[in-house]
Amino acid sequence: MTEATYSERIAFVEELAWHLHAYGTTAERMEGAIELVARRLQVDCQPWSNPAGIILSFRDPARPSRHTDVTRIVRPGLGDTNLRRLCAADAIAEDVISGRMDIAAGRAALRELERPASPRARTILVLGFLLASAAVAGLFRLPWLDIGVAAVNGLLIGLLLVAAQSRPRLREGFEALAGLLAGSMAIVASHWLGALNLNTVIIASLIVLVPGMTLTLAASELANRHLVSGTARFAGALMTVVNLTIGTAIALAVAGYAGIEPQVQALRPQPEWVTWCALALGAYAFAVLFQAQRRDYPLVMLAAVCGYLVSRFGGEWLGASVGVFLAALATTAAGNAYARVANRPGALVRLPGIIMLVPGSVALRGVVSMVQTQNLNVGETAAIAVFSTLMALVAGLVFGNLLISARRNL
């Protein structure tokens, strides 16, 4: 092959790595996908990934290494799950390595994926925040007032996120501002409208920002010996919890200084049918928030519902940790099987299937309660609960991959 063709192959692999990283792919799966694509394009590539960027070392096997060694550093920033673009990037890579699309056309197709979101897409994203907060409040069986306050908070946080996307300074403090907004609205509502399950309403309001998925992915990377990536992702998740807690703590402190006393109650009166409606609503909300293609909504929603049901009923029969393990096992194996049969990313099943199992809300509740009570024992109890859930999740992911091997990396 000519030198120009070799450069084009490197450029395509680099472009693909940028996109896979930007769409929230974990280190072990992204490195495996990049190595496979590079090998099919007759390029030796050694990728090294972490949550902040990628290092790609290339060598043309047809020429002496001293003439062809190339190292590229790719820094797309912290990734965010986008199932529609992940599936599109995977399809483009398949077309290129099979010869149905040339490399230049593949690079152009990848660049097309980066078009800014339309106003309609941003509106749907904000709606997803509202629905997710209301759905989680419903799954907690909170009173209707609590569900309404959580929904309004979710709407406001979604609008804040859209505003932060085009304002770098606002984006830097977005999580703390979101915690401040959720805490302030919950306190004002509990003071003027009626008693609330205060901490639970705040957690339901912030549920989309709670880094439960990040904690799970970090633990999975550590279990697969991707120590740098797993440690960095774990640290990022902890800082997200801290920032959300800081905003909530400021809201509580300001309310105390202003003499606003929130009315707090512990009441979960909703009947069973509300839980089922909330489950369906939450599954739809996460399909929106994961930015799946519309034709994939039924699959994503089914995966989310099945993961929740396996966890719930398995937990009732065998214990909470066993229920989480079984749900993670089932969704991971189902995702790998789907990837084999449909030749599409198994993330369409795997990620929605575990989203309702992740321990982020437990971590946030523990830290907020510890700040409120100034009691480390509360934090220790939450830490034990988070650790137990993480162990069950990671065990389910590991054994799910053993049960049905992941022929495809994504």
C-alpha positions in Angstrom: 0.0 0.0 0.0 1.1 3.6 -0.6 2.1 5.9 2.1 -1.0 8.1 1.4 -3.2 5.0 1.9 -1.5 4.2 5.1 -2.1 7.7 6.3 -5.7 7.5 5.4 -6.1 4.3 7.3 -4.5 5.9 10.4 -6.8 8.9 10.1 -9.9 6.7 9.9 -8.9 4.7 13.0 -8.2 7.9 14.8 -11.6 9.4 13.8 -13.4 6.2 14.9 -11.6 6.2 18.3 -12.7 9.8 18.8 -16.3 8.9 18.2 -16.4 5.8 20.3 -14.8 7.6 23.2 -17.2 10.5 22.9 -20.2 8.2 23.0 -19.3 6.7 26.4 -17.6 3.4 25.5 -15.7 1.8 28.3 -11.9 1.3 28.0 -11.8 -2.4 27.5 -14.5 -2.5 24.9 -13.2 0.6 23.0 -9.6 -0.7 22.9 -10.9 -4.1 21.6 -13.0 -2.5 18.9 -10.1 -0.2 17.8 -7.6 -3.1 17.6 -10.1 -5.1 15.5 -10.7 -2.4 13.0 -7.0 -1.5 12.7 -6.2 -5.2 12.1 -8.8 -5.4 9.4 -7.3 -2.4 7.8 -3.8 -4.0 7.9 -2.5 -1.6 10.5 -0.9 -2.5 13.8 -2.4 -0.3 16.5 -1.9 -0.3 20.3 -4.6 1.9 21.9 -4.5 3.2 25.5 -7.7 4.7 26.8 -8.8 6.6 29.8 -11.9 8.7 30.5 -10.1 12.0 29.4 -8.5 10.8 26.2 -6.8 8.1 24.0 -3.3 7.4 22.9 -2.9 5.5 19.6 0.4 4.0 18.5 0.4 2.8 14.9 2.8 0.7 12.8 2.6 -0.4 9.2 3.4 -4.1 9.3 4.5 -4.0 5.6 7.4 -1.6 6.3 10.3 -1.3 8.8 9.1 0.1 12.1 11.5 3.0 12.1 9.8 4.4 9.0 6.2 3.9 10.0 5.8 4.4 13.8 3.1 7.0 14.4 1.6 8.1 17.7 -1.6 10.1 18.0 -3.2 11.6 21.1 -7.0 12.0 20.9 -8.8 14.1 23.5 -12.6 14.2 22.8 -13.3 15.1 26.5 -15.5 13.1 28.9 -17.9 10.9 26.9 -21.7 10.8 27.2 -23.8 7.8 26.3 -25.4 8.3 22.8 -26.8 5.0 21.5 -27.9 6.4 18.2 -24.4 7.7 17.2 -22.7 4.6 18.7 -24.8 2.4 16.4 -24.1 4.6 13.5 -20.3 4.7 14.1 -20.3 0.9 14.5 -22.2 0.5 11.1 -19.8 2.8 9.4 -16.8 0.8 10.7 -18.4 -2.4 9.5 -19.0 -0.9 6.0 -15.4 0.3 5.8 -13.7 -3.0 6.9 -16.0 -5.0 4.6 -15.3 -2.9 1.6 -18.8 -1.5 1.1 -17.5 2.0 1.8 -14.1 3.5 1.1 -12.0 5.1 3.9 -12.6 8.7 2.7 -16.4 8.1 2.6 -16.2 6.5 6.1 -14.4 9.5 7.6 -16.9 11.8 6.0 -19.8 9.7 7.4 -18.2 9.8 10.9 -17.9 13.6 10.7 -21.5 13.9 9.7 -22.5 12.4 13.1 -21.2 15.5 14.9 -23.9 17.8 13.6 -25.2 20.0 16.5 -28.5 18.8 18.1 -31.6 20.3 16.6 -34.0 22.4 18.8 -36.4 19.5 18.7 -33.7 17.1 20.0 -32.9 19.5 22.8 -36.6 19.8 23.7 -36.9 16.0 23.8 -33.8 15.8 26.0 -35.3 18.2 28.5 -38.5 16.2 28.5 -36.4 13.1 29.3 -35.1 14.8 32.4 -38.7 15.6 33.5 -40.0 12.1 32.9 -37.0 10.3 34.5 -37.4 12.4 37.8 -41.1 11.8 37.9 -40.7 8.1 37.2 -38.1 7.5 39.9 -40.3 9.3 42.4 -43.1 7.0 41.3 -40.9 3.9 41.8 -40.2 5.2 45.3 -44.0 5.3 45.8 -43.9 9.0 46.9 -47.0 11.1 47.3 -48.3 13.0 44.3 -47.0 16.3 45.6 -43.5 14.8 45.8 -43.8 13.4 42.3 -44.9 16.8 41.0 -42.0 18.6 42.7 -39.5 16.1 41.4 -40.9 16.4 37.9 -40.6 20.2 38.0 -37.1 20.0 39.3 -36.2 17.5 36.5 -37.6 20.0 33.9 -35.5 22.9 35.4 -32.3 20.8 35.5 -32.8 19.8 31.9 -33.2 23.4 30.9 -30.1 24.2 32.9 -28.2 21.5 31.1 -29.2 22.8 27.7 -28.0 26.3 28.7 -24.7 24.9 30.0 -23.9 23.2 26.8 -23.1 26.5 25.1 -21.7 28.3 28.2 -18.3 26.9 29.4 -18.4 28.7 32.8 -21.9 27.5 33.5 -20.9 24.0 32.5 -18.0 24.0 35.0 -20.4 24.5 37.9 -23.4 22.7 36.4 -23.6 19.8 38.9 -23.4 22.1 42.0 -26.0 24.4 40.5 -28.2 21.5 39.8 -28.0 20.3 43.4 -28.6 23.9 44.6 -31.7 24.2 42.3 -33.2 20.8 43.3 -32.6 21.5 47.0 -34.0 25.0 46.9 -37.1 24.0 45.0 -37.8 21.0 47.3 -37.3 23.2 50.5 -39.6 26.0 49.2 -42.3 23.5 48.2 -42.1 21.6 51.5 -42.4 24.9 53.4 -45.2 26.5 51.4 -47.1 23.6 49.8 -46.9 20.7 52.2 -44.6 18.1 53.8 -42.3 16.2 51.5 -40.0 13.2 51.7 -37.3 15.8 51.3 -34.1 13.8 50.6 -35.9 11.3 48.4 -37.4 14.1 46.3 -34.0 15.7 45.9 -32.5 12.4 44.8 -35.3 11.7 42.4 -34.8 15.3 40.9 -31.1 14.7 40.4 -31.3 11.0 39.3 -30.1 11.6 35.8 -27.0 13.3 37.1 -26.2 10.8 39.8 -23.2 8.8 38.6 -24.4 5.3 39.3 -23.6 4.1 35.8 -20.1 5.7 36.0 -19.4 3.9 39.3 -20.5 0.6 37.8 -18.3 1.1 34.7 -15.4 2.1 36.9 -15.7 -1.0 39.0 -16.0 -3.1 35.8 -12.8 -1.5 34.4 -10.9 -2.1 37.6 -12.1 -5.8 37.5 -10.7 -6.1 34.0 -7.3 -4.6 35.1 -7.8 -1.3 33.3 -6.5 0.3 36.5 -5.8 3.9 35.3 -9.1 4.2 33.5 -11.1 2.6 36.3 -9.5 4.8 39.0 -10.0 8.0 37.0 -13.6 7.1 36.2 -14.2 6.3 39.9 -12.7 9.6 41.0 -14.8 11.4 38.6 -18.0 9.7 39.9 -17.0 10.6 43.5 -16.5 14.3 42.5 -19.9 14.3 40.8 -21.5 13.1 44.1 -19.6 15.7 46.0 -20.6 18.5 43.7 -24.3 17.5 43.8 -24.0 17.3 47.6 -22.4 20.8 47.8 -25.3 22.4 46.0 -27.8 20.6 48.1 -26.0 21.5 51.3 -25.8 25.2 50.3 -29.6 25.2 49.7 -30.2 23.7 53.2 -27.8 26.2 54.8 -29.4 29.2 53.1 -32.9 28.0 54.1 -31.7 27.7 57.7 -30.3 31.2 57.8 -33.4 32.6 56.1 -35.6 30.9 58.7 -37.3 28.6 56.2 -38.1 25.4 57.9 -38.9 22.5 55.5 -41.7 20.1 56.5 -40.4 16.6 56.3 -42.3 13.4 56.4 -41.7 9.7 55.6 -44.7 8.6 53.6 -44.9 6.3 50.6 -48.7 5.7 50.1 -48.9 4.9 46.4 -50.6 1.6 45.2 -48.8 -1.0 43.1 -50.2 0.3 39.8 -48.3 3.6 40.2 -45.1 1.6 40.4 -45.9 -0.2 37.1 -46.8 3.1 35.4 -43.6 4.7 36.7 -41.6 1.7 35.4 -42.9 2.1 31.9 -42.4 5.9 32.1 -38.9 5.5 33.4 -38.0 3.0 30.6 -39.2 5.5 28.0 -37.3 8.3 29.7 -34.0 6.4 29.7 -34.5 5.5 26.0 -34.7 9.3 25.4 -31.7 10.1 27.7 -29.5 7.4 26.1 -30.4 9.1 22.8 -31.4 5.9 21.1 -32.8 5.8 17.6 -36.6 5.9 17.6 -36.8 2.4 16.0 -34.7 1.1 19.0 -37.0 2.5 21.6 -38.9 -0.8 22.1 -35.7 -2.7 22.5 -34.2 -0.2 25.0 -37.4 0.0 27.0 -37.8 -3.8 27.1 -34.2 -4.2 28.4 -34.7 -1.6 31.1 -38.0 -3.2 32.3 -36.6 -6.7 32.3 -33.5 -5.6 34.2 -35.7 -4.0 36.9 -38.1 -7.0 37.1 -35.3 -9.6 37.4 -33.7 -7.5 40.1 -36.9 -6.9 42.0 -38.4 -10.4 42.0 -35.0 -12.0 42.3 -34.3 -9.8 45.3 -37.6 -10.7 46.9 -36.9 -14.4 46.6 -33.1 -14.6 47.2 -32.0 -11.3 48.6 -31.3 -7.8 47.2 -27.7 -8.5 46.2 -28.6 -11.7 44.4 -31.3 -9.9 42.6 -28.9 -7.3 41.3 -26.4 -10.0 40.3 -29.1 -12.0 38.4 -30.3 -8.9 36.6 -26.7 -7.9 35.5 -26.0 -11.5 34.5 -29.2 -11.7 32.4 -28.8 -8.3 30.7 -25.1 -8.8 29.9 -25.7 -12.2 28.4 -28.7 -10.9 26.5 -26.7 -7.9 25.1 -24.0 -10.3 23.9 -26.5 -12.6 22.3 -28.2 -9.6 20.6 -24.9 -8.4 19.2 -24.2 -11.9 17.8 -27.6 -12.3 16.2 -28.3 -8.7 15.0 -24.6 -7.7 14.3 -25.3 -4.4 16.2 -23.8 -3.1 19.5 -24.9 -5.1 22.5 -24.9 -1.8 24.4 -28.5 -1.3 23.2 -29.5 -4.0 25.6 -26.7 -4.0 28.2 -26.7 -0.3 29.3 -30.5 0.1 29.6 -30.7 -3.2 31.4 -28.5 -2.2 34.3 -29.4 1.5 34.5 -32.0 0.9 37.2 -29.7 -1.3 39.2 -26.8 1.1 39.6 -26.1 2.4 43.2 -25.7 6.1 42.5 -28.8 7.1 44.4 -27.7 5.2 47.5 -24.3 7.0 47.4 -25.9 10.4 47.0 -28.4 9.8 49.8 -25.6 8.6 52.1 -23.4 11.7 51.5 -26.3 14.1 51.8 -27.5 12.4 55.1 -23.9 12.5 56.4 -23.6 16.2 55.8 -27.0 16.9 57.3 -26.4 14.9 60.5 -22.6 15.3 60.7 -22.5 11.6 61.5 -19.9 9.4 59.8 -21.8 6.3 60.7 -24.5 7.3 58.2 -21.8 7.5 55.5 -20.3 4.2 56.4 -23.7 2.5 56.1 -24.2 4.0 52.6 -20.7 3.0 51.6 -21.3 -0.6 52.5 -24.6 -0.6 50.6 -22.9 0.9 47.5 -20.0 -1.5 47.7 -22.4 -4.5 48.0 -24.4 -3.4 45.0 -21.2 -2.7 42.9 -19.9 -6.2 43.7 -23.1 -7.8 42.6 -23.2 -5.7 39.4 -19.6 -6.4 38.5 -20.0 -10.1 39.2 -23.1 -10.2 36.9 -21.2 -8.4 34.1 -18.2 -10.8 34.4 -20.3 -14.0 34.5 -22.6 -12.7 31.8 -19.7 -12.3 29.5 -18.6 -15.8 30.4 -22.1 -17.2 29.8 -22.3 -15.8 26.3 -19.0 -14.4 25.1 -18.9 -10.9 23.6 -18.0 -11.6 20.0 -18.4 -7.9 19.3 -16.6 -5.4 21.5 -19.4 -2.8 21.5 
